[in-house]
Each structure stands twice: as structure tokens, then as C-alpha cells.
């Protein structure tokens, strides 16, 4: 089994993580005091973290999403967003993440006076500060922003246009998030069209709590290049008692076209999409060689890090260093950063990093 130290030192890539789902509990308490946010259930960081985790682990996506009211509540000022984004980059870098796309819905931070553009600007500024701190501590990280629109709201076109305006400053794509049932991706077709006409990138939360129609619409109507979760694609796969696997047309399309799946096992258990990590389709899908990537979704709500998620996968399915590298290269191949940037990270950071760890492991096995 991989040690947590090995997992932490291994270079990792992250494609699905929410800025408002990864705040440090102590930062929420600080910001609430600084900006007179009244709603917190407790001002003790440890109790607050436990309260949020309990609230997220209620086996319903709608209940899971309720816990964001407090994190979004303290993200209404420029300096608060900068601080949270900087700490996000710093925490990921310290965890051995070398490339991250972190998403946020700027419309959530416009309750007071900020505009969409000001929110995105603050987010990017925070990532620059945090990445610089990470590099100074010996953990370089490339941070990118995905701009999200909320699927139950009606601002997706405006949000998509804002995402396009910031594409040369570190925004690499557009996403929709929020409750899936009743809010199918085609509601936001105009926003997706805007993005596609600008040759920009799309990932869509689809197939998390809702099934195949959502995945089908995301891919075939909205132009999604990746699927956020996409876990329900298993509904189109049957495994016979003798082990024969049959893929339906949609599952075959997803595998043949190498559509990346941004899988987040622990989050799926908490939101009720899957009963346990042991039963999570991530294992079947990786064995069938779908383009699987491993992600955190919401580090605070689920009490996870990229490393802990890899450790859980290794404990449950025995993935080892080889599969860990495969998942990481899958993520780098699927990232929305320009090709040359991704290639440089794969060849100069990811592959040498795993080669080094493998050499270290064989030395341990061989003995002195
Ligand atoms: Zn998500």
C-alpha cells in the first residue's frame, strides 16, 4: 500500500475543486468577524468544520449544497476572495498538487457590491499570491480558474461572457453547477453557444445525482469537453455474471472519444450518488480504461485533500503508483491549459516525479 508521504510527494493534478468548498475553517471564522457575517452556527473552527461535514454527509445533493451558505456568506468582499483563493493555492501546493483548475461561480459573490468581473479578478489575484507562496516554500503550482454559472439561476450568458473576457489572464473554461434534477444543461444552451463560438472550453456537472439524459445533453447539445462527475455513465454499462462487459451507445461514445470524467468518490458518497467508495464506479471505469481523473470536489465539506482521495482509492482498490501516475497524466491530458504548458508539466514534472518515487520504492524492496 502507498504511504501518505509517498502520495503527498507524488506530483498530482486536480481538475474539479470548488473555491467555495475548500475554505480553511479558521478563515471562515476570521472573515465572518471581519465583515460582520452573522449566520455561523459556531465560531470555533474545529466545531465549524465538524458541523459543515455533518451537514454535507446527508446523502442528498440538495442538502449537501445547503452547507455552502456560510462559505459563500463570507466571500462577498474583494479582500476575502483574495485571501481564500491564495490559501487555496497554498494548501494545494503543500499537498503536492502541481496543476489545478479551481472553479467558482462569481454570481454568488455579488450579494453586496462586487461585479462578476471584480470577483474573477480577485480570484485570479489570490491564485497568483498563493502560487508565489507555494513556489517560495518549494512547491511550485500552476493555478487556473474555471468560471461557473449556477444552473438554477438565469445569469449563465452574462457569466459566460465574463469568463471569455478573462481568458488571457488565467481563466481556462466555463462550467455549470448546482442542483441537477430539474435543471438540465440545455437550459443554458445560449451560454454554451457563446463559449463554443469563441473556441473556449466547457466542462459540465452532469451525471452526478441525475442520469444518462443529463450526460447526453451535456455532450451532444452543449458541447461539454469533460464531464463533472459523470458517474452515472455506469447506467449505460452492463456486466454479465461471466464478466462480459457491454457498453451502450452513450458509454461507448464517452470511452471512444476519451471524454474525461472528473470523478470525486468521497463527495459522491456524501451527496448520496453512490453508497460507498468500495461500490464507486471509479474502479470499473478505470479498469475499462475510460479517461478517469481523480478529484476532491469540496475539500472542506468532504474533509478530503487530493492526497487523501488517492490514499482512499489505494486502500480500497490497491491502485499503486502506476495507476496514480496514469490518473495524473489523464488529468494533465484533459486540462484546459494550452497544450505546450500541459506537455511541459507532463514531461518535466509528472513523469520524472513518478520515476523518482518508483526508483525509491525499488531501492526499499531491494534493500541495502
Ligand atoms: Zn462539483
Boltz pocket constraint, residues with backbone or C-beta under 6 A from the ligand:
constraints:
  - pocket:
      binder: B
      contacts: [[A, 16], [A, 18], [A, 177], [A, 205], [A, 228], [A, 297]]
      max_distance: 6.0
